[in-house]
Amino acid sequence: MEKKLNKNIYKNYIFWFLINFSLTHAVWVLYLAAKGFSLFQIGIMETIYHITSFTMEIPTGAIADIYGRKTSRTLGRVLYLVSLLLMLSSNNIEIISLSFVFSALGNNLESGAGEALVYDSLKELKKEDKYIKIQSNSEMILQVARAVSLLLGGYLANISYTLTYQIAAVVTVISILQSMMFTEPSIGKVDREINVYKTFKKQFLDSISVVKNDTRISVIIICIELVASFAITSFYYSQNLLKIEGYNNFEIGIVLAAIGILTGIFVLLTSKLEKTFGIRNLLIFLPFIYVIGFILISINSLTILGMIIVNINESAIFVVSSNYLNSLIPSKQRATVLSFQSMFFSLAMIVVFPVVGKIGDLFSLNVSYQLLALVAFIIQILFINLLRKKIN
């Protein structure tokens, strides 16, 4: 069993590469624009994605805790494949919106389940101290996978958006097969009631109790995910900004790939930063770097520099906050509580993404980024005292 659990780490690296080798990541906004949709309509579709994600995060997190993280990850990949096929099959806004629903459900089932499987594998092996290093490696793999896929995706998009999505579907099938290779840790298994509803209800109430009894968890979730929603929104709309500045799809792919590689290199330093500065100082200081990044993105000649800063910062904050949160959460509620984190992120995105798109339609994306910088600064000031009090 110990040997199999050790293999989970390396199997997860492969799986993590496959699910982040997203050829559509850099082009889906452009694909929908090519189909004739406005920025506001694209923002609404993204909102549908996050409404689905928001409402289904807790149930899907409970599925991972109750029925197994391996089962959850496999089902998630199957639903993501369905979303790609729907996107390919129609130009109808209702069908494409439905594809966003399946995409959200697929990602919901992965969200929390992956972290929980890896952390509890390490916990059973009594190697939790290695988690931040493994998570840094995973984040590096994510960035490399995205870099290669962004480059290839941008190249393929210049040839055909349809071809891009077809190849993405093939990669998803491979990831489904890989998801079946994991070994489920023995710790963290939830006792099931005969009545399924009672099982889910008990899991939900127990997870609520965990968050309620340790306010550090809720503080981290609110502060980090709120500003993270700005970072993710800025990433997607920056593709349009680069397009406006004269870059073609392939050139955008090169830019995003280069940013991913740089991020992958720098994120490996995260564990050293945590040892040097401490988790509280990092969680207070790093969000302010977002403000600088957003301002630079809004300046045409400095857009790419701003994108680099935001991307590296987002990855560093994810690794640090993930390590800290997992150390606070009991194994039996791990995936469900981590789903609370994703749920709050979705709630933020439901508001942020269409608002930024609407401002971009009415004024310009440059103005949108300037407003993101201002709001991010205000939010961090409001929360900084709370962070200092709750996180030692």
Beta strands, then each sheet from edge to edge (+ up, - down):
end
